[in-house]
Structures are given as structure tokens and as C-alpha cells.
Amino acid sequence: MKKLVSIFAVCAITFSASAQEKESVKQAVKKDAQTVGNAAKKGANATKKGVQQGAKWTEKTAKKGAKAVEKTYQDVKTDIKK
């Protein structure tokens, strides 16, 4: 009888430890998934900001290039008239 009670006690402890372990694994997976989600959001925001800054730089550069081309065109036009 004592052996049966001892075996039952060991099984009960094993099952309770297993249940706690499963719950902690579930919580760890949930936490990791949340961390990945937050990182993805930050990455998307950084990409959006980078694209916006790149568009502004391209616009400025294009305007400068257009002004330079216009000035060169006017200089050549004046030279041709001479």
C-alpha cells in the first residue's frame, strides 16, 4: 500500500510540474510573438520614415538639377546668339 501511495505521489508531482512547464512555455511563446510584432512595427515605421526622407532628398536634388540645366541652357542660348 505504501508503494502505491508513493507511486501516486510521484505521478501527481510529475503531472503538476509538467502542467506548470507547459504554461510557462505557452507564456514564453506569447511573449516572443509580442516582441516580434513590436519589432516589425518599429521596422515598418523606420522604413516609412526613410522612404519619406528619401523622397524629400530626391525632390531637392531634382530641383537643383533642373535649375542647373536651365542655367546651362540659357548660357548656351546666349553664346549661340553672339
PDB file with one MODEL, atoms N, CA, C and O in Angstrom:
MODEL        1
ATOM      1  N   MET A   1       0.812  -1.192   0.000  1.00  0.00           N
ATOM      2  CA  MET A   1       0.000   0.000   0.000  1.00  0.00           C
ATOM      3  C   MET A   1       0.858   1.260   0.000  1.00  0.00           C
ATOM      4  O   MET A   1       0.549   2.230  -0.692  1.00  0.00           O
ATOM      5  N   LYS A   2       1.944   1.240   0.785  1.00  0.00           N
ATOM      6  CA  LYS A   2       2.833   2.397   0.828  1.00  0.00           C
ATOM      7  C   LYS A   2       3.465   2.646  -0.534  1.00  0.00           C
ATOM      8  O   LYS A   2       3.644   3.793  -0.943  1.00  0.00           O
ATOM      9  N   LYS A   3       3.804   1.562  -1.240  1.00  0.00           N
ATOM     10  CA  LYS A   3       4.395   1.723  -2.569  1.00  0.00           C
ATOM     11  C   LYS A   3       3.399   2.363  -3.519  1.00  0.00           C
ATOM     12  O   LYS A   3       3.768   3.213  -4.330  1.00  0.00           O
ATOM     13  N   LEU A   4       2.145   1.961  -3.423  1.00  0.00           N
ATOM     14  CA  LEU A   4       1.107   2.518  -4.290  1.00  0.00           C
ATOM     15  C   LEU A   4       0.914   4.008  -4.010  1.00  0.00           C
ATOM     16  O   LEU A   4       0.776   4.802  -4.940  1.00  0.00           O
ATOM     17  N   VAL A   5       0.905   4.382  -2.754  1.00  0.00           N
ATOM     18  CA  VAL A   5       0.770   5.788  -2.379  1.00  0.00           C
ATOM     19  C   VAL A   5       1.995   6.571  -2.842  1.00  0.00           C
ATOM     20  O   VAL A   5       1.863   7.698  -3.319  1.00  0.00           O
ATOM     21  N   SER A   6       3.169   5.994  -2.709  1.00  0.00           N
ATOM     22  CA  SER A   6       4.397   6.657  -3.153  1.00  0.00           C
ATOM     23  C   SER A   6       4.378   6.857  -4.665  1.00  0.00           C
ATOM     24  O   SER A   6       4.736   7.928  -5.155  1.00  0.00           O
ATOM     25  N   ILE A   7       3.968   5.844  -5.394  1.00  0.00           N
ATOM     26  CA  ILE A   7       3.896   5.943  -6.858  1.00  0.00           C
ATOM     27  C   ILE A   7       2.875   7.003  -7.250  1.00  0.00           C
ATOM     28  O   ILE A   7       3.116   7.805  -8.152  1.00  0.00           O
ATOM     29  N   PHE A   8       1.738   7.000  -6.568  1.00  0.00           N
ATOM     30  CA  PHE A   8       0.707   8.000  -6.851  1.00  0.00           C
ATOM     31  C   PHE A   8       1.225   9.418  -6.575  1.00  0.00           C
ATOM     32  O   PHE A   8       0.949  10.338  -7.345  1.00  0.00           O
ATOM     33  N   ALA A   9       1.958   9.591  -5.504  1.00  0.00           N
ATOM     34  CA  ALA A   9       2.519  10.898  -5.147  1.00  0.00           C
ATOM     35  C   ALA A   9       3.525  11.359  -6.192  1.00  0.00           C
ATOM     36  O   ALA A   9       3.525  12.526  -6.583  1.00  0.00           O
ATOM     37  N   VAL A  10       4.373  10.460  -6.640  1.00  0.00           N
ATOM     38  CA  VAL A  10       5.367  10.799  -7.668  1.00  0.00           C
ATOM     39  C   VAL A  10       4.662  11.194  -8.956  1.00  0.00           C
ATOM     40  O   VAL A  10       5.045  12.173  -9.596  1.00  0.00           O
ATOM     41  N   CYS A  11       3.636  10.442  -9.341  1.00  0.00           N
ATOM     42  CA  CYS A  11       2.883  10.765 -10.563  1.00  0.00           C
ATOM     43  C   CYS A  11       2.201  12.122 -10.448  1.00  0.00           C
ATOM     44  O   CYS A  11       2.203  12.904 -11.400  1.00  0.00           O
ATOM     45  N   ALA A  12       1.617  12.404  -9.283  1.00  0.00           N
ATOM     46  CA  ALA A  12       0.938  13.681  -9.077  1.00  0.00           C
ATOM     47  C   ALA A  12       1.925  14.837  -9.177  1.00  0.00           C
ATOM     48  O   ALA A  12       1.614  15.860  -9.787  1.00  0.00           O
ATOM     49  N   ILE A  13       3.087  14.695  -8.600  1.00  0.00           N
ATOM     50  CA  ILE A  13       4.112  15.733  -8.670  1.00  0.00           C
ATOM     51  C   ILE A  13       4.593  15.910 -10.108  1.00  0.00           C
ATOM     52  O   ILE A  13       4.797  17.036 -10.561  1.00  0.00           O
ATOM     53  N   THR A  14       4.772  14.814 -10.816  1.00  0.00           N
ATOM     54  CA  THR A  14       5.219  14.871 -12.213  1.00  0.00           C
ATOM     55  C   THR A  14       4.194  15.596 -13.078  1.00  0.00           C
ATOM     56  O   THR A  14       4.552  16.457 -13.882  1.00  0.00           O
ATOM     57  N   PHE A  15       2.914  15.246 -12.911  1.00  0.00           N
ATOM     58  CA  PHE A  15       1.868  15.894 -13.703  1.00  0.00           C
ATOM     59  C   PHE A  15       1.768  17.384 -13.395  1.00  0.00           C
ATOM     60  O   PHE A  15       1.603  18.194 -14.308  1.00  0.00           O
ATOM     61  N   SER A  16       1.865  17.751 -12.127  1.00  0.00           N
ATOM     62  CA  SER A  16       1.771  19.171 -11.779  1.00  0.00           C
ATOM     63  C   SER A  16       2.971  19.943 -12.317  1.00  0.00           C
ATOM     64  O   SER A  16       2.817  21.072 -12.782  1.00  0.00           O
ATOM     65  N   ALA A  17       4.145  19.361 -12.262  1.00  0.00           N
ATOM     66  CA  ALA A  17       5.347  20.010 -12.807  1.00  0.00           C
ATOM     67  C   ALA A  17       5.221  20.149 -14.318  1.00  0.00           C
ATOM     68  O   ALA A  17       5.608  21.169 -14.889  1.00  0.00           O
ATOM     69  N   SER A  18       4.680  19.123 -14.961  1.00  0.00           N
ATOM     70  CA  SER A  18       4.500  19.158 -16.409  1.00  0.00           C
ATOM     71  C   SER A  18       3.507  20.247 -16.805  1.00  0.00           C
ATOM     72  O   SER A  18       3.724  20.962 -17.783  1.00  0.00           O
ATOM     73  N   ALA A  19       2.434  20.372 -16.056  1.00  0.00           N
ATOM     74  CA  ALA A  19       1.429  21.399 -16.337  1.00  0.00           C
ATOM     75  C   ALA A  19       2.024  22.792 -16.174  1.00  0.00           C
ATOM     76  O   ALA A  19       1.756  23.675 -16.989  1.00  0.00           O
ATOM     77  N   GLN A  20       2.816  22.998 -15.148  1.00  0.00           N
ATOM     78  CA  GLN A  20       3.454  24.307 -14.946  1.00  0.00           C
ATOM     79  C   GLN A  20       4.430  24.606 -16.063  1.00  0.00           C
ATOM     80  O   GLN A  20       4.531  25.746 -16.516  1.00  0.00           O
ATOM     81  N   GLU A  21       5.151  23.589 -16.510  1.00  0.00           N
ATOM     82  CA  GLU A  21       6.125  23.766 -17.576  1.00  0.00           C
ATOM     83  C   GLU A  21       5.425  24.135 -18.874  1.00  0.00           C
ATOM     84  O   GLU A  21       5.900  25.006 -19.602  1.00  0.00           O
ATOM     85  N   LYS A  22       4.297  23.483 -19.178  1.00  0.00           N
ATOM     86  CA  LYS A  22       3.549  23.792 -20.398  1.00  0.00           C
ATOM     87  C   LYS A  22       3.041  25.221 -20.363  1.00  0.00           C
ATOM     88  O   LYS A  22       3.080  25.916 -21.378  1.00  0.00           O
ATOM     89  N   GLU A  23       2.569  25.664 -19.221  1.00  0.00           N
ATOM     90  CA  GLU A  23       2.061  27.023 -19.090  1.00  0.00           C
ATOM     91  C   GLU A  23       3.186  28.036 -19.287  1.00  0.00           C
ATOM     92  O   GLU A  23       2.980  29.066 -19.928  1.00  0.00           O
ATOM     93  N   SER A  24       4.365  27.760 -18.750  1.00  0.00           N
ATOM     94  CA  SER A  24       5.478  28.695 -18.908  1.00  0.00           C
ATOM     95  C   SER A  24       5.959  28.731 -20.352  1.00  0.00           C
ATOM     96  O   SER A  24       6.367  29.782 -20.845  1.00  0.00           O
ATOM     97  N   VAL A  25       5.912  27.593 -21.032  1.00  0.00           N
ATOM     98  CA  VAL A  25       6.282  27.566 -22.453  1.00  0.00           C
ATOM     99  C   VAL A  25       5.279  28.385 -23.250  1.00  0.00           C
ATOM    100  O   VAL A  25       5.657  29.145 -24.142  1.00  0.00           O
ATOM    101  N   LYS A  26       4.003  28.229 -22.927  1.00  0.00           N
ATOM    102  CA  LYS A  26       2.961  28.993 -23.619  1.00  0.00           C
ATOM    103  C   LYS A  26       3.172  30.487 -23.414  1.00  0.00           C
ATOM    104  O   LYS A  26       3.049  31.269 -24.357  1.00  0.00           O
ATOM    105  N   GLN A  27       3.491  30.887 -22.182  1.00  0.00           N
ATOM    106  CA  GLN A  27       3.736  32.294 -21.894  1.00  0.00           C
ATOM    107  C   GLN A  27       4.984  32.799 -22.610  1.00  0.00           C
ATOM    108  O   GLN A  27       5.012  33.934 -23.086  1.00  0.00           O
ATOM    109  N   ALA A  28       6.013  31.961 -22.688  1.00  0.00           N
ATOM    110  CA  ALA A  28       7.246  32.357 -23.370  1.00  0.00           C
ATOM    111  C   ALA A  28       6.995  32.563 -24.859  1.00  0.00           C
ATOM    112  O   ALA A  28       7.506  33.509 -25.458  1.00  0.00           O
ATOM    113  N   VAL A  29       6.208  31.675 -25.449  1.00  0.00           N
ATOM    114  CA  VAL A  29       5.890  31.803 -26.878  1.00  0.00           C
ATOM    115  C   VAL A  29       5.074  33.072 -27.118  1.00  0.00           C
ATOM    116  O   VAL A  29       5.313  33.799 -28.082  1.00  0.00           O
ATOM    117  N   LYS A  30       4.117  33.329 -26.242  1.00  0.00           N
ATOM    118  CA  LYS A  30       3.299  34.536 -26.372  1.00  0.00           C
ATOM    119  C   LYS A  30       4.160  35.790 -26.264  1.00  0.00           C
ATOM    120  O   LYS A  30       3.994  36.736 -27.034  1.00  0.00           O
ATOM    121  N   LYS A  31       5.080  35.791 -25.303  1.00  0.00           N
ATOM    122  CA  LYS A  31       5.967  36.937 -25.111  1.00  0.00           C
ATOM    123  C   LYS A  31       6.878  37.135 -26.324  1.00  0.00           C
ATOM    124  O   LYS A  31       7.093  38.263 -26.767  1.00  0.00           O
ATOM    125  N   ASP A  32       7.408  36.039 -26.855  1.00  0.00           N
ATOM    126  CA  ASP A  32       8.271  36.128 -28.032  1.00  0.00           C
ATOM    127  C   ASP A  32       7.495  36.650 -29.244  1.00  0.00           C
ATOM    128  O   ASP A  32       8.005  37.462 -30.017  1.00  0.00           O
ATOM    129  N   ALA A  33       6.262  36.174 -29.397  1.00  0.00           N
ATOM    130  CA  ALA A  33       5.440  36.641 -30.512  1.00  0.00           C
ATOM    131  C   ALA A  33       5.154  38.132 -30.391  1.00  0.00           C
ATOM    132  O   ALA A  33       5.160  38.854 -31.388  1.00  0.00           O
ATOM    133  N   GLN A  34       4.907  38.584 -29.185  1.00  0.00           N
ATOM    134  CA  GLN A  34       4.659  40.005 -28.960  1.00  0.00           C
ATOM    135  C   GLN A  34       5.914  40.826 -29.265  1.00  0.00           C
ATOM    136  O   GLN A  34       5.825  41.906 -29.848  1.00  0.00           O
ATOM    137  N   THR A  35       7.057  40.323 -28.877  1.00  0.00           N
ATOM    138  CA  THR A  35       8.320  41.015 -29.149  1.00  0.00           C
ATOM    139  C   THR A  35       8.568  41.132 -30.651  1.00  0.00           C
ATOM    140  O   THR A  35       8.989  42.180 -31.140  1.00  0.00           O
ATOM    141  N   VAL A  36       8.305  40.053 -31.369  1.00  0.00           N
ATOM    142  CA  VAL A  36       8.480  40.072 -32.829  1.00  0.00           C
ATOM    143  C   VAL A  36       7.506  41.062 -33.461  1.00  0.00           C
ATOM    144  O   VAL A  36       7.875  41.800 -34.375  1.00  0.00           O
ATOM    145  N   GLY A  37       6.278  41.080 -32.983  1.00  0.00           N
ATOM    146  CA  GLY A  37       5.291  42.030 -33.504  1.00  0.00           C
ATOM    147  C   GLY A  37       5.713  43.466 -33.286  1.00  0.00           C
ATOM    148  O   GLY A  37       5.590  44.298 -34.185  1.00  0.00           O
ATOM    149  N   ASN A  38       6.211  43.762 -32.095  1.00  0.00           N
ATOM    150  CA  ASN A  38       6.676  45.122 -31.804  1.00  0.00           C
ATOM    151  C   ASN A  38       7.867  45.499 -32.679  1.00  0.00           C
ATOM    152  O   ASN A  38       7.949  46.627 -33.166  1.00  0.00           O
ATOM    153  N   ALA A  39       8.780  44.567 -32.878  1.00  0.00           N
ATOM    154  CA  ALA A  39       9.942  44.839 -33.732  1.00  0.00           C
ATOM    155  C   ALA A  39       9.504  45.089 -35.173  1.00  0.00           C
ATOM    156  O   ALA A  39      10.056  45.957 -35.850  1.00  0.00           O
ATOM    157  N   ALA A  40       8.522  44.336 -35.638  1.00  0.00           N
ATOM    158  CA  ALA A  40       8.021  44.523 -37.003  1.00  0.00           C
ATOM    159  C   ALA A  40       7.383  45.903 -37.164  1.00  0.00           C
ATOM    160  O   ALA A  40       7.566  46.559 -38.189  1.00  0.00           O
ATOM    161  N   LYS A  41       6.635  46.339 -36.150  1.00  0.00           N
ATOM    162  CA  LYS A  41       6.014  47.669 -36.206  1.00  0.00           C
ATOM    163  C   LYS A  41       7.080  48.755 -36.249  1.00  0.00           C
ATOM    164  O   LYS A  41       6.980  49.698 -37.034  1.00  0.00           O
ATOM    165  N   LYS A  42       8.103  48.625 -35.403  1.00  0.00           N
ATOM    166  CA  LYS A  42       9.190  49.615 -35.387  1.00  0.00           C
ATOM    167  C   LYS A  42       9.914  49.641 -36.731  1.00  0.00           C
ATOM    168  O   LYS A  42      10.262  50.707 -37.238  1.00  0.00           O
ATOM    169  N   GLY A  43      10.133  48.464 -37.297  1.00  0.00           N
ATOM    170  CA  GLY A  43      10.797  48.387 -38.603  1.00  0.00           C
ATOM    171  C   GLY A  43       9.972  49.044 -39.695  1.00  0.00           C
ATOM    172  O   GLY A  43      10.510  49.736 -40.560  1.00  0.00           O
ATOM    173  N   ALA A  44       8.665  48.826 -39.653  1.00  0.00           N
ATOM    174  CA  ALA A  44       7.784  49.437 -40.654  1.00  0.00           C
ATOM    175  C   ALA A  44       7.795  50.951 -40.527  1.00  0.00           C
ATOM    176  O   ALA A  44       7.832  51.662 -41.531  1.00  0.00           O
ATOM    177  N   ASN A  45       7.762  51.444 -39.296  1.00  0.00           N
ATOM    178  CA  ASN A  45       7.808  52.895 -39.091  1.00  0.00           C
ATOM    179  C   ASN A  45       9.133  53.479 -39.553  1.00  0.00           C
ATOM    180  O   ASN A  45       9.164  54.555 -40.151  1.00  0.00           O
ATOM    181  N   ALA A  46      10.223  52.781 -39.281  1.00  0.00           N
ATOM    182  CA  ALA A  46      11.540  53.257 -39.711  1.00  0.00           C
ATOM    183  C   ALA A  46      11.632  53.270 -41.236  1.00  0.00           C
ATOM    184  O   ALA A  46      12.196  54.195 -41.820  1.00  0.00           O
ATOM    185  N   THR A  47      11.083  52.253 -41.872  1.00  0.00           N
ATOM    186  CA  THR A  47      11.099  52.198 -43.335  1.00  0.00           C
ATOM    187  C   THR A  47      10.269  53.334 -43.918  1.00  0.00           C
ATOM    188  O   THR A  47      10.673  53.977 -44.887  1.00  0.00           O
ATOM    189  N   LYS A  48       9.112  53.573 -43.325  1.00  0.00           N
ATOM    190  CA  LYS A  48       8.242  54.659 -43.793  1.00  0.00           C
ATOM    191  C   LYS A  48       8.957  55.994 -43.690  1.00  0.00           C
ATOM    192  O   LYS A  48       8.925  56.802 -44.618  1.00  0.00           O
ATOM    193  N   LYS A  49       9.607  56.220 -42.544  1.00  0.00           N
ATOM    194  CA  LYS A  49      10.331  57.476 -42.341  1.00  0.00           C
ATOM    195  C   LYS A  49      11.491  57.591 -43.338  1.00  0.00           C
ATOM    196  O   LYS A  49      11.738  58.664 -43.888  1.00  0.00           O
ATOM    197  N   GLY A  50      12.190  56.490 -43.563  1.00  0.00           N
ATOM    198  CA  GLY A  50      13.305  56.502 -44.509  1.00  0.00           C
ATOM    199  C   GLY A  50      12.852  56.801 -45.920  1.00  0.00           C
ATOM    200  O   GLY A  50      13.514  57.545 -46.644  1.00  0.00           O
ATOM    201  N   VAL A  51      11.736  56.232 -46.314  1.00  0.00           N
ATOM    202  CA  VAL A  51      11.203  56.482 -47.659  1.00  0.00           C
ATOM    203  C   VAL A  51      10.793  57.944 -47.799  1.00  0.00           C
ATOM    204  O   VAL A  51      11.047  58.565 -48.831  1.00  0.00           O
ATOM    205  N   GLN A  52      10.160  58.494 -46.769  1.00  0.00           N
ATOM    206  CA  GLN A  52       9.760  59.897 -46.814  1.00  0.00           C
ATOM    207  C   GLN A  52      10.976  60.809 -46.926  1.00  0.00           C
ATOM    208  O   GLN A  52      10.969  61.763 -47.705  1.00  0.00           O
ATOM    209  N   GLN A  53      12.014  60.523 -46.156  1.00  0.00           N
ATOM    210  CA  GLN A  53      13.225  61.345 -46.217  1.00  0.00           C
ATOM    211  C   GLN A  53      13.902  61.197 -47.577  1.00  0.00           C
ATOM    212  O   GLN A  53      14.434  62.164 -48.121  1.00  0.00           O
ATOM    213  N   GLY A  54      13.878  59.990 -48.118  1.00  0.00           N
ATOM    214  CA  GLY A  54      14.462  59.773 -49.442  1.00  0.00           C
ATOM    215  C   GLY A  54      13.708  60.538 -50.522  1.00  0.00           C
ATOM    216  O   GLY A  54      14.315  61.068 -51.453  1.00  0.00           O
ATOM    217  N   ALA A  55      12.400  60.595 -50.398  1.00  0.00           N
ATOM    218  CA  ALA A  55      11.593  61.338 -51.371  1.00  0.00           C
ATOM    219  C   ALA A  55      11.892  62.828 -51.295  1.00  0.00           C
ATOM    220  O   ALA A  55      11.986  63.496 -52.325  1.00  0.00           O
ATOM    221  N   LYS A  56      12.041  63.353 -50.086  1.00  0.00           N
ATOM    222  CA  LYS A  56      12.380  64.774 -49.923  1.00  0.00           C
ATOM    223  C   LYS A  56      13.746  65.075 -50.529  1.00  0.00           C
ATOM    224  O   LYS A  56      13.918  66.088 -51.207  1.00  0.00           O
ATOM    225  N   TRP A  57      14.718  64.197 -50.285  1.00  0.00           N
ATOM    226  CA  TRP A  57      16.059  64.401 -50.825  1.00  0.00           C
ATOM    227  C   TRP A  57      16.009  64.370 -52.345  1.00  0.00           C
ATOM    228  O   TRP A  57      16.648  65.190 -53.004  1.00  0.00           O
ATOM    229  N   THR A  58      15.256  63.429 -52.906  1.00  0.00           N
ATOM    230  CA  THR A  58      15.155  63.320 -54.359  1.00  0.00           C
ATOM    231  C   THR A  58      14.521  64.568 -54.947  1.00  0.00           C
ATOM    232  O   THR A  58      14.955  65.065 -55.986  1.00  0.00           O
ATOM    233  N   GLU A  59      13.493  65.072 -54.280  1.00  0.00           N
ATOM    234  CA  GLU A  59      12.832  66.291 -54.760  1.00  0.00           C
ATOM    235  C   GLU A  59      13.793  67.469 -54.773  1.00  0.00           C
ATOM    236  O   GLU A  59      13.863  68.200 -55.761  1.00  0.00           O
ATOM    237  N   LYS A  60      14.539  67.663 -53.683  1.00  0.00           N
ATOM    238  CA  LYS A  60      15.512  68.760 -53.608  1.00  0.00           C
ATOM    239  C   LYS A  60      16.573  68.619 -54.686  1.00  0.00           C
ATOM    240  O   LYS A  60      16.922  69.590 -55.358  1.00  0.00           O
ATOM    241  N   THR A  61      17.082  67.408 -54.845  1.00  0.00           N
ATOM    242  CA  THR A  61      18.142  67.170 -55.820  1.00  0.00           C
ATOM    243  C   THR A  61      17.638  67.397 -57.245  1.00  0.00           C
ATOM    244  O   THR A  61      18.346  67.957 -58.081  1.00  0.00           O
ATOM    245  N   ALA A  62      16.420  66.958 -57.507  1.00  0.00           N
ATOM    246  CA  ALA A  62      15.847  67.153 -58.843  1.00  0.00           C
ATOM    247  C   ALA A  62      15.662  68.639 -59.147  1.00  0.00           C
ATOM    248  O   ALA A  62      15.915  69.080 -60.268  1.00  0.00           O
ATOM    249  N   LYS A  63      15.223  69.409 -58.156  1.00  0.00           N
ATOM    250  CA  LYS A  63      15.051  70.848 -58.367  1.00  0.00           C
ATOM    251  C   LYS A  63      16.395  71.522 -58.634  1.00  0.00           C
ATOM    252  O   LYS A  63      16.503  72.374 -59.515  1.00  0.00           O
ATOM    253  N   LYS A  64      17.417  71.137 -57.871  1.00  0.00           N
ATOM    254  CA  LYS A  64      18.750  71.708 -58.088  1.00  0.00           C
ATOM    255  C   LYS A  64      19.261  71.354 -59.481  1.00  0.00           C
ATOM    256  O   LYS A  64      19.841  72.186 -60.179  1.00  0.00           O
ATOM    257  N   GLY A  65      19.033  70.103 -59.869  1.00  0.00           N
ATOM    258  CA  GLY A  65      19.472  69.669 -61.196  1.00  0.00           C
ATOM    259  C   GLY A  65      18.739  70.415 -62.292  1.00  0.00           C
ATOM    260  O   GLY A  65      19.342  70.795 -63.296  1.00  0.00           O
ATOM    261  N   ALA A  66      17.450  70.630 -62.113  1.00  0.00           N
ATOM    262  CA  ALA A  66      16.662  71.360 -63.116  1.00  0.00           C
ATOM    263  C   ALA A  66      17.140  72.798 -63.235  1.00  0.00           C
ATOM    264  O   ALA A  66      17.226  73.334 -64.339  1.00  0.00           O
ATOM    265  N   LYS A  67      17.457  73.435 -62.091  1.00  0.00           N
ATOM    266  CA  LYS A  67      17.965  74.808 -62.125  1.00  0.00           C
ATOM    267  C   LYS A  67      19.304  74.864 -62.847  1.00  0.00           C
ATOM    268  O   LYS A  67      19.550  75.781 -63.631  1.00  0.00           O
ATOM    269  N   ALA A  68      20.170  73.887 -62.587  1.00  0.00           N
ATOM    270  CA  ALA A  68      21.481  73.859 -63.230  1.00  0.00           C
ATOM    271  C   ALA A  68      21.342  73.669 -64.737  1.00  0.00           C
ATOM    272  O   ALA A  68      22.043  74.309 -65.521  1.00  0.00           O
ATOM    273  N   VAL A  69      20.443  72.796 -65.128  1.00  0.00           N
ATOM    274  CA  VAL A  69      20.227  72.561 -66.566  1.00  0.00           C
ATOM    275  C   VAL A  69      19.668  73.815 -67.217  1.00  0.00           C
ATOM    276  O   VAL A  69      20.096  74.185 -68.310  1.00  0.00           O
ATOM    277  N   GLU A  70      18.717  74.476 -66.562  1.00  0.00           N
ATOM    278  CA  GLU A  70      18.131  75.705 -67.103  1.00  0.00           C
ATOM    279  C   GLU A  70      19.198  76.783 -67.262  1.00  0.00           C
ATOM    280  O   GLU A  70      19.236  77.468 -68.284  1.00  0.00           O
ATOM    281  N   LYS A  71      20.063  76.941 -66.263  1.00  0.00           N
ATOM    282  CA  LYS A  71      21.130  77.946 -66.330  1.00  0.00           C
ATOM    283  C   LYS A  71      22.078  77.629 -67.480  1.00  0.00           C
ATOM    284  O   LYS A  71      22.461  78.524 -68.234  1.00  0.00           O
ATOM    285  N   THR A  72      22.457  76.366 -67.619  1.00  0.00           N
ATOM    286  CA  THR A  72      23.353  75.966 -68.710  1.00  0.00           C
ATOM    287  C   THR A  72      22.692  76.212 -70.059  1.00  0.00           C
ATOM    288  O   THR A  72      23.333  76.679 -71.000  1.00  0.00           O
ATOM    289  N   TYR A  73      21.412  75.895 -70.143  1.00  0.00           N
ATOM    290  CA  TYR A  73      20.663  76.118 -71.388  1.00  0.00           C
ATOM    291  C   TYR A  73      20.656  77.594 -71.753  1.00  0.00           C
ATOM    292  O   TYR A  73      20.863  77.957 -72.911  1.00  0.00           O
ATOM    293  N   GLN A  74      20.415  78.451 -70.749  1.00  0.00           N
ATOM    294  CA  GLN A  74      20.396  79.895 -71.016  1.00  0.00           C
ATOM    295  C   GLN A  74      21.778  80.387 -71.439  1.00  0.00           C
ATOM    296  O   GLN A  74      21.890  81.237 -72.322  1.00  0.00           O
ATOM    297  N   ASP A  75      22.833  79.854 -70.810  1.00  0.00           N
ATOM    298  CA  ASP A  75      24.199  80.242 -71.183  1.00  0.00           C
ATOM    299  C   ASP A  75      24.493  79.833 -72.624  1.00  0.00           C
ATOM    300  O   ASP A  75      25.056  80.613 -73.392  1.00  0.00           O
ATOM    301  N   VAL A  76      24.123  78.642 -72.980  1.00  0.00           N
ATOM    302  CA  VAL A  76      24.368  78.159 -74.357  1.00  0.00           C
ATOM    303  C   VAL A  76      23.549  78.972 -75.344  1.00  0.00           C
ATOM    304  O   VAL A  76      24.040  79.323 -76.417  1.00  0.00           O
ATOM    305  N   LYS A  77      22.330  79.267 -74.999  1.00  0.00           N
ATOM    306  CA  LYS A  77      21.468  80.061 -75.867  1.00  0.00           C
ATOM    307  C   LYS A  77      22.069  81.448 -76.098  1.00  0.00           C
ATOM    308  O   LYS A  77      22.032  81.971 -77.212  1.00  0.00           O
ATOM    309  N   THR A  78      22.626  82.042 -75.028  1.00  0.00           N
ATOM    310  CA  THR A  78      23.257  83.362 -75.140  1.00  0.00           C
ATOM    311  C   THR A  78      24.509  83.265 -75.999  1.00  0.00           C
ATOM    312  O   THR A  78      24.766  84.154 -76.811  1.00  0.00           O
ATOM    313  N   ASP A  79      25.287  82.208 -75.836  1.00  0.00           N
ATOM    314  CA  ASP A  79      26.508  82.023 -76.619  1.00  0.00           C
ATOM    315  C   ASP A  79      26.183  81.855 -78.105  1.00  0.00           C
ATOM    316  O   ASP A  79      26.925  82.344 -78.957  1.00  0.00           O
ATOM    317  N   ILE A  80      25.117  81.189 -78.412  1.00  0.00           N
ATOM    318  CA  ILE A  80      24.747  80.958 -79.802  1.00  0.00           C
ATOM    319  C   ILE A  80      24.343  82.273 -80.468  1.00  0.00           C
ATOM    320  O   ILE A  80      24.641  82.490 -81.643  1.00  0.00           O
ATOM    321  N   LYS A  81      23.676  83.139 -79.736  1.00  0.00           N
ATOM    322  CA  LYS A  81      23.242  84.416 -80.262  1.00  0.00           C
ATOM    323  C   LYS A  81      24.433  85.328 -80.589  1.00  0.00           C
ATOM    324  O   LYS A  81      24.319  86.184 -81.466  1.00  0.00           O
ATOM    325  N   LYS A  82      25.561  85.164 -79.909  1.00  0.00           N
ATOM    326  CA  LYS A  82      26.728  86.024 -80.127  1.00  0.00           C
ATOM    327  C   LYS A  82      27.419  85.740 -81.393  1.00  0.00           C
ATOM    328  O   LYS A  82      28.418  86.385 -81.709  1.00  0.00           O
TER     329      LYS A  82
ENDMDL
END
